[in-house]
Amino acid sequence: MAQLRVPTHLSDKLTSRRGARVSLAVVLIVFIALFGVFNSATAPAGNDSAPPGSESAQASALLSEFPDADEQSVLIVGSRTDGAALTSEDLATMSALKPQLDAQTGHDATGAMPSEDGQAAVMITPITVGSDNAETAQVVKDLRTTIADQSVDGLTLHVTGGPAFGADVTSSFDGANITLLLVTIIIVAILLIVTYRSPVLWLLPLLVVAFADQIANKVTAAVGTALELQFDAGIISVLVFGAGTNYALLLISRYREELLLSHDHRAALASAWRKTVPAILASNVTVVLSLLTLAFAVIPGTRGLGISSAVGLLIALAAVLFALPPVLAVCGRRVFWPFIPKPGPGMEQGRNWRAVAAYVVRRPLVGLGAGLALLAIMATGLVGTQVGLSQVEKFRVASESAAGLEVLSEHFPGGESQPMLVVTRSAQAQSVTDAAENLDGVIRAAVTGETSDGQWSRVMVTGEYSPSTPESLELVTDLRESVHKISGAEALVGGATATDLDARDGNARDLLVIAPMVLAVSFIVLLLLLQSLVAPLLLMLVNLVSAGAAIGAGSFLSGILFDQDALDLQVPLLAFMFLVALGIDYTIFLVHRARAEAHVVGTRQGMINAVAHTGSVITSAGIVLAAVFAALGVLPLVTLGQLGLIVGLGVLVDTLVVRTIIVPSLFGVLGDTMWWPRSIESGVDQVEEPVHEEEPVLIG
């Protein structure tokens, strides 16, 4: 990869007077064609949290064969607004809702059943769920409307239970992706304006990346449908905007630098394109290959996100490399107005970055010690970090289903809201029921259905503990061990809590399998790019420590900002993958330039020059990417908020600490040894006085 030679004729075709116009026409034709072909594509529905081969997934597949498989129960929880015990009149008032509920749902609801302390009551009514979450959400909404239309003075009624939770999650995302897209665009626009200090230039990369995002949205939807993937389209938009803007920043920064040396803006742009393509390609390949390792994940959402995000980033790469250059070529040098770069003597720029780099390289042990000490302090947040949120904890915004579950848990056994479901051979159904009832923590167990052929029976098991608590997860394990011992039963334990247990196991497995693969991909890319052993190994170790520090600090801050002491199941793996892969981006931008400079002025001075040249653009890129990930906080799920917080924090640490202090310190300590077993031909390896030359000014 380090030997990559970009064809001169290709850069000339993209930037010449005639070639730029032809390239723009080709880009527009391709965009229109892709949009036309994939315009009707929609991302597939589905949000399976457990592996397809897990016991809960197998149980779910068998449960779908029961005649009443499209029926699920919701709970209507009632309590007095003044906190007093329910009176007989209150219970009668609740029970009087039954005719309206039955007419609304087409099923037979129970009467009001009071709790032992008499402070709450519950009615259970089956509903016919829809073919997807949106249809079910409408059914629950209609049910809530029916209840709201009935005046119940002094009582508070909440509709909760599994279908209600799913409905609230679906409803909370109404318009959320549009909000995320708008917030992302505003963030990128503001930062580009600050970066370029031009009323015009910021529009060009933003428009190109926005077009790429629209194409990526349609193409990934089509790919997802074809491959039956599950993924969050919002995260893909964040990646496309973040990575695409980073690539554009690197290209335009080098373009501005070349304009200070050339009177011909087209020649300057062609030169900038050729010099930045290797780093941009290496960066993109690293992230794409890292994302593709998620194809080996057993959690459907993780696997789908990896494949679809890789497709989105390839589209972002193509847009920046082949659409942005002709746009810049047509606009010319004046697009930088009012700070138009021109050849000639001028005030030295980038002095601060050069001064910082020179200080660090001259005193590398001080910088290395300080940087590693900061990462160590951040990493202490990992101590005691727990993984796994309950269904209520995953929801950042208030919801009726969560409020109902809280009331239910206070006055009824916690397992009432989401019982465990055991599928067993009908001949052994009674044995399975008896085995379940004999377990500590089980309140009751009963056969509640049978398949049409009579081969399978469904046993509903209600436990004492609230869903997703450690006690409830342990009860699932005990129940499985008990029913698996029954000869011929072929029993499978499913339900929400069993699914959560399998999801935890699946995510733990994915982290152990995929994290080493991500590290291997990043190491191999650095190995090919730098053609040495020492630099890639040390840079990977630093990146690993930085990722761990960001996850630790993010876990600590999550307890403060989201009031959650635990991370959600997918957060550790996705955060680790993004931190390592995106962190390597900035390593590539910096060290690729340092190697080129080292051939001229030696390793240590080459690193100083590299920081001086790239410090601004890397800082700009890091701030943009961190801010874009932080935009995930507008979405209602704690999972995405935690992911945005950790990755955003990690990117800033990578930008301001790792690339500015730790990496230059390593080069200051080791010098030419960083390139071992290859050597730098220059012979110069001393820290020179700052060279007064024109360099790009961005943030910083």
C-alpha positions in Angstrom: 0.0 0.0 0.0 2.9 2.3 0.7 4.0 1.8 -2.9 0.7 2.8 -4.3 1.1 5.1 -7.3 -1.9 7.0 -8.3 -2.1 7.4 -12.1 -1.4 11.0 -13.1 -3.9 10.9 -16.0 -6.7 10.0 -13.6 -6.1 13.1 -11.4 -5.8 15.2 -14.5 -9.1 13.9 -15.9 -10.8 14.8 -12.7 -9.4 18.4 -12.5 -8.7 19.6 -16.1 -11.0 22.1 -17.6 -12.8 19.6 -19.9 -12.2 16.6 -17.6 -13.8 18.2 -14.6 -17.0 19.0 -16.5 -17.2 15.5 -18.0 -16.5 13.9 -14.5 -19.3 16.0 -13.0 -21.7 14.9 -15.8 -20.7 11.2 -15.2 -21.2 11.6 -11.4 -24.7 13.1 -11.9 -25.7 10.4 -14.3 -24.5 7.7 -11.8 -26.3 9.4 -9.0 -29.5 9.6 -10.9 -29.2 6.0 -12.1 -28.5 4.7 -8.6 -31.3 6.7 -7.0 -33.7 5.6 -9.7 -32.8 1.9 -9.3 -32.9 1.9 -5.5 -35.5 4.6 -4.9 -38.2 2.2 -3.7 -35.8 0.2 -1.4 -36.7 0.3 2.3 -34.6 -1.2 5.1 -35.9 -4.5 6.3 -37.8 -4.6 9.6 -36.6 -6.6 12.5 -34.7 -6.1 15.7 -33.7 -9.6 17.0 -31.4 -9.3 20.0 -30.5 -12.9 20.4 -28.5 -15.2 18.0 -30.7 -17.1 15.5 -29.4 -20.4 16.8 -30.0 -19.6 20.5 -32.5 -21.6 22.5 -34.8 -18.6 22.9 -34.8 -18.1 19.1 -35.6 -21.8 18.5 -38.4 -21.5 21.1 -39.8 -18.4 19.3 -39.8 -20.3 16.0 -41.8 -23.1 17.5 -44.2 -20.7 19.3 -45.0 -19.1 15.9 -46.6 -22.5 14.9 -49.3 -22.3 17.7 -52.8 -21.3 16.5 -52.8 -18.2 18.7 -49.3 -17.2 17.7 -50.5 -13.7 16.6 -51.9 -13.1 20.0 -50.0 -11.5 22.9 -51.2 -10.1 26.2 -50.9 -6.5 27.3 -51.5 -5.5 30.9 -53.6 -2.6 32.1 -52.2 -1.5 35.5 -54.3 0.7 37.7 -53.5 2.6 40.9 -54.9 5.5 42.7 -53.5 9.0 42.0 -53.4 9.7 45.7 -51.4 6.5 46.5 -54.1 5.1 48.7 -55.4 1.5 48.5 -58.0 0.7 45.8 -61.6 0.6 46.9 -64.1 -1.9 45.8 -65.6 0.9 43.7 -62.2 1.4 42.0 -62.0 -2.2 41.1 -65.5 -2.2 39.8 -64.7 0.9 37.7 -61.7 -0.8 36.2 -63.7 -4.0 35.5 -66.3 -1.9 33.8 -63.8 -1.2 31.0 -64.0 -4.9 29.9 -66.8 -4.5 27.3 -65.0 -1.6 25.6 -61.6 -3.5 25.7 -63.2 -6.7 24.3 -64.8 -4.7 21.5 -61.6 -3.0 20.7 -59.3 -6.0 20.7 -61.7 -8.8 19.7 -60.5 -10.8 22.6 -61.7 -11.6 26.1 -60.1 -9.5 28.8 -59.9 -10.4 32.5 -61.5 -8.4 35.3 -59.5 -6.2 37.6 -57.2 -8.4 39.8 -55.9 -6.6 42.9 -52.4 -6.9 44.4 -51.9 -8.4 47.8 -51.3 -4.9 49.3 -54.5 -3.6 47.6 -52.7 -0.6 46.1 -52.8 -1.7 42.5 -54.8 -3.9 40.2 -54.2 -5.4 36.8 -56.3 -6.4 33.8 -55.0 -8.7 31.1 -56.2 -8.5 27.6 -54.9 -10.3 24.5 -54.4 -8.3 21.3 -53.7 -9.4 17.8 -50.2 -8.2 17.0 -49.4 -6.8 13.5 -47.1 -8.1 10.9 -44.5 -5.6 12.1 -43.8 -3.3 15.0 -45.5 -0.4 13.3 -48.8 -2.2 13.0 -48.6 -3.5 16.6 -47.8 0.1 17.8 -51.1 1.2 16.1 -53.0 -1.5 17.9 -51.6 -0.5 21.3 -52.3 3.2 20.5 -55.9 2.4 19.7 -56.3 0.5 22.9 -54.8 3.4 24.9 -57.2 5.8 23.1 -60.2 3.6 24.1 -59.1 3.6 27.8 -58.5 7.4 27.7 -62.0 8.0 26.4 -63.4 6.3 29.5 -63.4 8.7 32.4 -61.9 7.0 35.4 -61.7 9.6 38.2 -59.0 9.1 40.8 -57.3 6.3 38.9 -54.2 6.2 36.8 -54.2 3.5 34.1 -51.1 2.4 32.2 -50.9 -0.1 29.3 -47.7 -2.1 29.6 -46.3 -5.5 28.8 -44.2 -6.8 25.9 -46.2 -5.5 23.0 -46.7 -2.1 24.7 -42.9 -1.8 25.2 -42.3 -2.6 21.5 -45.0 -0.1 20.5 -43.4 2.7 22.7 -39.9 2.0 21.2 -41.4 2.2 17.7 -43.3 5.4 18.4 -40.4 7.1 20.0 -38.5 6.8 16.7 -41.2 8.6 14.7 -39.3 11.3 12.9 -36.1 10.5 15.0 -34.0 9.6 12.0 -35.0 12.9 10.3 -34.1 14.7 13.5 -30.7 12.9 13.6 -30.0 13.8 9.9 -30.9 17.5 10.4 -28.8 17.7 13.6 -25.9 16.0 11.9 -26.0 18.3 8.9 -26.2 21.4 11.1 -23.2 20.2 13.2 -21.1 19.5 10.1 -22.1 22.8 8.5 -21.1 24.8 11.6 -17.8 23.1 12.0 -16.9 23.4 8.3 -17.7 27.1 8.4 -15.4 27.5 11.4 -12.8 25.3 9.7 -12.7 27.0 6.3 -13.7 30.5 7.4 -15.4 30.9 4.1 -19.1 31.5 3.3 -18.9 29.3 0.2 -16.3 26.5 0.6 -18.1 24.6 3.4 -21.1 24.0 1.1 -19.2 21.9 -1.4 -18.1 19.0 0.8 -21.4 19.1 2.7 -23.4 18.8 -0.5 -21.2 16.0 -1.8 -21.4 14.0 1.4 -25.1 14.7 1.7 -25.7 13.2 -1.8 -23.5 10.3 -0.8 -25.7 9.8 2.3 -28.9 9.7 0.3 -27.4 7.1 -2.1 -26.0 5.1 0.8 -29.5 5.1 2.5 -31.1 3.6 -0.6 -28.3 1.2 -1.5 -27.9 -0.2 2.0 -31.7 -0.6 2.3 -31.6 -2.7 -0.9 -28.5 -4.7 0.3 -30.2 -5.2 3.7 -33.4 -6.6 2.0 -31.4 -8.9 -0.3 -29.3 -10.3 2.6 -32.0 -10.1 5.2 -30.0 -7.8 7.4 -31.1 -5.9 10.5 -29.4 -2.5 11.2 -29.9 1.0 12.4 -30.0 3.4 9.4 -29.2 6.3 11.7 -25.7 5.0 12.6 -25.0 4.5 8.9 -25.8 8.2 8.2 -23.5 9.2 11.1 -20.7 7.2 9.7 -21.1 8.5 6.1 -21.2 12.1 7.2 -18.4 11.7 9.7 -16.0 9.7 7.5 -16.9 11.5 4.3 -16.3 14.9 5.9 -12.9 13.6 7.3 -11.8 12.6 3.8 -12.9 15.9 2.4 -11.0 17.8 5.1 -7.8 15.9 4.3 -8.2 16.5 0.5 -9.1 20.2 0.8 -6.4 20.8 3.4 -3.7 19.4 1.0 -5.3 21.3 -1.9 -4.9 24.6 0.0 -1.3 23.7 0.8 -0.6 23.0 -2.9 -2.2 26.4 -3.9 0.5 28.1 -1.8 3.0 26.6 -4.2 1.3 26.8 -7.5 -0.4 29.4 -9.7 -2.4 26.8 -11.5 -5.3 25.7 -9.2 -6.0 22.7 -11.4 -2.4 21.4 -11.1 -2.5 22.1 -7.4 -5.8 20.1 -7.0 -4.4 17.2 -9.1 -1.3 17.1 -7.0 -3.3 17.2 -3.8 -5.5 14.4 -5.0 -2.6 12.2 -5.8 -0.8 12.8 -2.5 -3.9 12.2 -0.3 -5.4 9.2 -2.1 -3.1 6.7 -0.5 -3.9 7.9 3.1 -7.6 8.2 2.3 -7.7 4.7 0.8 -5.8 3.2 3.6 -8.1 4.9 6.1 -11.2 3.7 4.3 -10.0 0.2 3.8 -9.2 -0.1 7.5 -12.6 0.9 8.6 -14.4 -1.0 5.9 -12.5 -4.3 6.7 -13.1 -3.7 10.4 -16.8 -3.3 9.8 -16.9 -6.4 7.6 -15.5 -8.5 10.6 -18.9 -7.9 12.1 -20.2 -10.3 9.5 -18.9 -13.0 11.8 -21.1 -11.7 14.7 -24.0 -13.9 15.9 -26.2 -11.0 17.0 -28.3 -10.0 13.9 -28.2 -6.3 14.5 -24.4 -6.2 14.9 -23.9 -8.3 11.8 -26.3 -6.2 9.7 -24.7 -3.0 10.9 -21.3 -4.1 9.9 -22.1 -5.1 6.3 -24.4 -2.1 5.6 -22.0 0.4 7.1 -19.2 -0.9 5.0 -21.3 -0.3 1.9 -22.1 3.2 3.1 -18.5 4.1 3.7 -17.4 2.8 0.2 -20.1 5.1 -1.3 -18.7 8.0 0.9 -15.2 7.3 -0.4 -16.3 7.3 -4.0 -18.2 10.6 -3.6 -15.2 12.4 -2.1 -12.6 11.0 -4.5 -14.6 11.4 -7.7 -17.3 14.0 -7.1 -15.6 16.6 -4.9 -12.4 17.2 -7.0 -14.3 18.2 -10.2 -16.6 20.4 -8.1 -13.5 22.1 -6.6 -11.8 22.3 -10.1 -14.8 24.1 -11.6 -15.1 26.6 -8.7 -11.4 27.4 -8.7 -9.2 29.2 -6.2 -11.8 31.8 -5.4 -13.9 29.3 -3.5 -11.6 30.0 -0.5 -12.7 33.6 -0.4 -12.1 35.7 1.6 -8.8 33.9 2.6 -7.7 32.9 -0.8 -4.3 31.0 -0.8 -1.8 32.3 -3.2 1.9 31.5 -3.9 4.5 33.9 -2.4 6.0 35.0 0.9 3.6 35.2 3.8 3.3 34.8 7.5 4.2 31.4 8.8 1.1 29.3 9.5 0.8 26.3 11.8 3.3 27.7 14.2 1.5 26.4 17.3 1.4 22.8 16.0 5.1 23.0 15.1 6.0 24.4 18.5 4.0 21.7 20.3 5.5 18.9 18.2 9.0 20.2 18.6 8.6 20.4 22.4 7.2 16.8 22.6 9.9 15.3 20.3 12.7 17.1 22.3 11.3 15.8 25.6 9.6 12.6 24.6 9.6 10.9 27.9 7.7 13.7 29.5 5.0 13.7 26.8 4.8 9.9 26.8 4.4 9.7 30.5 1.8 12.5 30.7 -0.2 11.0 27.8 -0.2 7.5 29.2 -1.0 8.7 32.7 -4.1 10.5 31.3 -5.2 7.3 29.5 -4.6 5.3 32.7 -6.8 7.6 34.7 -9.6 7.3 32.1 -9.3 3.6 32.0 -10.1 3.3 35.7 -13.7 3.8 34.7 -13.6 0.1 33.5 -13.3 -1.1 37.1 -16.7 -2.3 38.1 -18.3 -1.6 34.7 -21.3 -3.8 34.1 -22.9 -4.8 30.8 -26.6 -5.3 30.3 -29.6 -3.0 30.7 -33.1 -4.0 31.5 -35.9 -3.2 29.1 -36.9 -0.1 31.1 -33.3 1.1 31.4 -32.8 1.0 27.6 -35.4 3.6 27.1 -34.1 7.2 27.7 -37.4 9.0 27.4 -40.4 8.5 29.6 -43.0 6.0 28.3 -46.3 4.7 29.5 -45.1 1.1 29.3 -42.1 1.8 31.6 -44.3 3.7 34.1 -46.8 0.8 34.1 -44.0 -1.7 34.7 -42.7 0.3 37.7 -46.2 0.2 39.3 -46.6 -3.4 38.5 -43.2 -4.3 40.0 -44.0 -2.4 43.2 -47.2 -4.3 43.9 -47.0 -7.6 42.0 -44.3 -10.2 41.5 -41.8 -8.8 39.0 -42.2 -11.7 36.6 -45.9 -11.1 36.0 -45.2 -8.6 33.2 -43.1 -11.0 31.0 -43.4 -14.7 32.0 -41.1 -17.4 30.6 -42.5 -19.6 27.8 -41.5 -23.3 27.6 -42.2 -25.3 24.4 -42.3 -29.0 25.0 -43.5 -32.2 23.5 -47.2 -32.6 24.6 -46.7 -36.0 26.1 -44.2 -34.5 28.6 -46.1 -31.2 29.2 -47.2 -32.2 32.7 -43.8 -33.3 33.7 -42.3 -30.0 32.4 -45.0 -28.1 34.3 -44.3 -30.0 37.6 -40.5 -29.5 37.2 -41.0 -25.7 36.7 -43.3 -25.4 39.7 -40.8 -27.1 41.9 -38.1 -24.5 41.2 -37.4 -21.8 43.8 -38.4 -18.4 42.4 -41.3 -19.8 40.3 -44.8 -18.6 41.3 -46.8 -20.8 39.0 -46.6 -22.8 35.7 -49.5 -23.9 33.5 -50.1 -25.3 30.0 -51.6 -22.5 27.9 -51.8 -23.9 24.4 -51.1 -26.7 21.9 -50.2 -26.9 18.3 -52.8 -28.0 15.8 -51.2 -31.4 15.4 -51.0 -31.9 19.1 -47.3 -32.5 19.0 -46.1 -29.5 21.0 -47.5 -27.7 24.1 -46.7 -24.3 25.5 -46.1 -23.9 29.3 -46.2 -20.4 30.8 -43.9 -20.0 33.8 -44.3 -16.9 36.0 -41.3 -16.0 38.2 -40.9 -13.7 41.2 -38.3 -11.5 39.7 -38.5 -8.5 37.4 -37.3 -9.1 33.8 -33.5 -8.8 33.1 -32.5 -8.7 36.8 -29.7 -11.0 37.8 -32.1 -13.1 39.7 -34.5 -13.5 36.7 -31.6 -14.5 34.4 -30.4 -17.1 36.9 -34.0 -18.4 37.1 -34.0 -18.9 33.3 -30.8 -20.9 33.6 -32.2 -23.0 36.4 -35.4 -23.6 34.5 -33.5 -24.7 31.4 -31.4 -27.1 33.4 -34.5 -28.6 35.0 -36.6 -29.1 31.9 -33.7 -30.3 29.7 -33.4 -33.3 32.0 -36.9 -34.6 31.2 -36.4 -37.4 28.7 -38.3 -37.0 25.4 -39.6 -33.5 26.3 -37.2 -31.6 23.9 -38.1 -28.6 26.0 -37.0 -25.1 24.9 -37.2 -22.1 27.2 -38.1 -18.8 25.5 -39.7 -15.5 26.4 -38.3 -12.0 26.9 -36.0 -12.8 29.8 -34.6 -15.9 28.1 -34.0 -13.8 25.0 -32.1 -11.3 27.1 -29.9 -14.0 28.6 -29.1 -15.4 25.1 -28.4 -11.9 23.9 -25.9 -11.3 26.7 -24.1 -14.6 25.9 -24.1 -13.7 22.1 -22.7 -10.3 22.6 -20.0 -11.6 25.0 -19.0 -14.1 22.3 -19.0 -11.5 19.6 -16.7 -9.2 21.6 -14.2 -12.0 22.2 -14.2 -13.2 18.6 -14.4 -9.9 16.7 -12.2 -7.5 18.8 -9.0 -9.5 17.9 -10.1 -9.5 14.2 -10.5 -5.7 14.3 -7.0 -5.3 15.8 -5.5 -7.7 13.2 -7.1 -5.8 10.3 -5.8 -2.5 11.6 -2.3 -3.9 12.2 -2.1 -5.4 8.7 -3.1 -2.1 7.1 -0.5 -0.2 9.1 2.1 -2.9 8.2 1.4 -2.6 4.5 1.3 1.2 4.6 4.4 1.8 6.7 6.4 -1.4 5.7 7.9 -1.8 9.2 7.2 -3.9 12.2 8.0 -1.6 15.2 5.7 1.4 14.2 2.6 -0.7 13.5 3.0 -2.7 16.7 3.5 0.3 18.9 0.8 2.3 17.2 -1.7 -0.6 17.6 -0.9 -0.9 21.3 -1.4 2.8 21.8 -4.7 2.6 20.0 -5.8 -0.3 22.1 -5.0 1.5 25.3 -6.8 4.6 24.0 -9.9 2.6 23.1 -10.0 1.0 26.6 -9.5 4.4 28.2 -12.4 5.9 26.2 -14.7 3.0 27.1 -13.8 3.4 30.8 -14.4 7.1 30.8 -17.5 6.8 28.8 -18.9 4.2 31.2 -18.2 6.5 34.1 -19.9 9.5 32.4 -22.8 7.4 31.3 -23.7 7.0 35.0 -23.8 10.7 35.3 -25.4 11.8 32.0 -27.8 8.8 31.5 -28.2 7.7 35.1 -27.1 4.2 34.0 -24.3 2.4 35.7 -24.2 -0.4 33.1 -23.5 -0.3 29.4 -26.0 -1.8 27.0 -25.0 -5.1 25.5 -23.8 -4.0 22.0 -22.0 -0.9 23.2 -18.6 -2.4 24.2 -18.1 -4.2 20.9 -19.3 -1.4 18.6 -17.5 1.3 20.6 -14.3 -0.8 20.5 -14.6 -1.4 16.8 -15.3 2.3 16.0 -12.6 3.6 18.3 -9.9 1.3 16.9 -10.8 1.6 13.3 -11.5 5.4 13.3 -8.5 6.0 15.6 -6.3 4.3 13.1 -7.6 6.8 10.5 -5.8 9.7 12.3 -2.7 7.5 12.8 -2.6 6.9 9.0 -3.1 10.6 8.2 -0.2 11.6 10.6 2.3 8.8 10.1 1.8 8.5 6.4 2.9 12.2 6.2 5.7 11.7 8.7 7.2 8.9 6.7 7.2 11.0 3.5 8.8 13.9 5.5 11.3 11.5 7.1 12.9 10.7 3.7 13.8 14.4 3.4 14.6 15.6 6.9 14.9 12.5 9.1 12.5 10.7 11.4 12.2 13.1 14.3 12.1 16.3 12.3 9.8 14.5 9.9 7.3 13.9 12.7 7.5 17.6 13.7 6.8 18.6 10.1 3.9 16.1 9.9 2.3 17.4 13.0 2.7 21.0 11.7 1.1 20.1 8.4 -1.7 17.8 9.6 -2.3 19.0 13.2 -5.1 21.4 12.1 -6.8 19.0 9.7 -6.7 16.1 12.1 -8.1 18.3 14.9 -10.8 19.5 12.5 -11.6 16.0 11.4 -11.7 14.7 15.0 -14.0 17.4 16.2 -16.3 16.9 13.3 -16.4 13.1 13.8 -16.8 13.4 17.6 -19.7 16.0 17.2 -21.4 13.8 14.6 -21.3 10.8 16.9 -22.5 12.9 19.8 -25.6 13.6 17.6 -26.7 10.1 18.4 -27.7 11.4 21.7 -30.9 12.9 20.1 -32.2 9.4 19.7 -34.4 7.9 22.4 -32.4 4.7 23.2 -29.7 4.7 25.9 -27.7 2.3 23.7 -27.1 4.9 21.0 -26.5 7.7 23.5 -23.8 5.6 25.2 -22.2 4.7 21.9 -22.1 8.3 20.7 -20.7 9.5 24.1 -17.9 6.9 24.1 -16.9 7.1 20.5 -17.1 10.9 20.5 -14.9 11.1 23.7 -12.5 8.6 22.3 -12.1 10.4 19.0 -11.3 13.7 20.8 -8.7 11.9 23.0 -7.2 10.3 19.9 -7.0 13.7 18.2 -5.8 15.9 21.0 -3.7 13.5 23.1 -2.7 10.4 21.1 -1.8 12.0 17.7 -0.5 15.2 19.2 1.5 14.0 22.2 1.9 10.2 22.5 2.7 9.3 18.9 5.2 12.1 18.4 6.8 11.1 21.8 7.3 7.5 20.6 9.0 8.8 17.5 11.1 11.1 19.6 12.2 8.2 21.8 12.9 5.7 19.1 13.8 7.8 16.0 14.7 5.7 13.0 14.0 2.5 15.0 10.3 3.1 14.3 10.8 2.0 10.7 12.7 -1.2 11.5 13.5 -3.4 9.7 13.5 -0.8 6.8 15.6 2.3 7.1 15.1 5.9 6.1 17.5 7.0 3.4 17.8 10.6 4.5 20.6 10.4 7.1 19.2 13.5 8.8 17.7 12.8 12.2 17.8 15.8 14.3 15.3 18.3 15.5 15.8 21.5 13.4 14.6 25.0 14.2 11.1 25.7 12.9 11.0 26.2 9.2 9.0 29.2 8.1 6.7 27.9 5.4 3.1 28.2 4.4 0.8 25.6 5.8 -2.9 25.1 6.0 -4.9 26.8 8.7 -8.0 25.0 10.0 -9.2 24.7 13.5 -6.4 25.3 16.0 
